[in-house]
């Protein structure tokens, strides 16, 4: 699994697993699914889902999803990924 380094809320750098990345073309937004390998039970791991914004060429920012309609679209896209669509 590919590793990426992100700056966390405290300002320190943290390595995470890039589980998946996808875009939702009709709303022109990009998203990532990340993991720190934190167990969630029954063989599952906790994941983090964020929107990705390119602040300047080659510099990206992860943004939390606060809009419920966008979150609904992200959940639908993730279902399609799991189902192989």
N, C-alpha and C positions, 0 to 999 in steps of 0.2 A: 504494500500500500504506500502511496506517495505521502511524504511528510512535507508540511509547510510550516513556516514560522510566522506567528502572529504576535502583535503587541496587545497584551491584555489590558483591562480597564485600569490596572495599577501602573501601567507603563512598562512592565517587564516583558521580555520576549519569551514566548512559549511555543514549543513544538507540538503540532497536532497532526493526526492522520486525516488526509483528504479522502473521505469516503466516496463522495460523488460531487459533480457539479453539473448544472443544467441551466438552460435559459427558457423563459416563457416568451416566445417570439411576439405574440400579439400585444403584450404589454411592454415589450422591449426591456426586460429585466433579467439579471443573472443572479444565480443563487449557488451556495455551497452547503454541503453536509460535512461536518467535521466531527472528530472524536478525539478524546483524550485517553480512551481505553478504560473509562470508569465503568465498573460493572453495574448493571441495572437489575440483575437477577435472571435466572433461567437462561444463561448463555447470551444474554443481550448486553449491549453497551449503551451508555448515554450518548446521544448525539446532539450537536448544535447546528442549527440551520440559520443562515444569514444571507442577506442580499449583499452582492458585491458591487461596489461602485469604483470606477477608475477615476481617482482624483487628478492625476496627471499621468502622462505616458509611463507605464510600468509601475505606478504606485496605486495600490488598491486599498479600499477601506471596507470593512465588514460592518453592516448596519442591521440592527434588529428589525424584525418585521412587526410593525405595530398596527397596520391597517388590516382589519378583519377580512375584507374582500381579497386583498393580496394573499393573506395567509390561506384562505380557502383555495385560491388558485395554486399555491405552492403545495398544499396537501394533495390536490388532484394530480399535479405533475408527479409527485413522489409515488402515488398509487400506480400511475401509468408506468413509471420506471420499474417498480417491483413486478408488475404484471408483464413486463417486456415490451411495452408500447413505446 
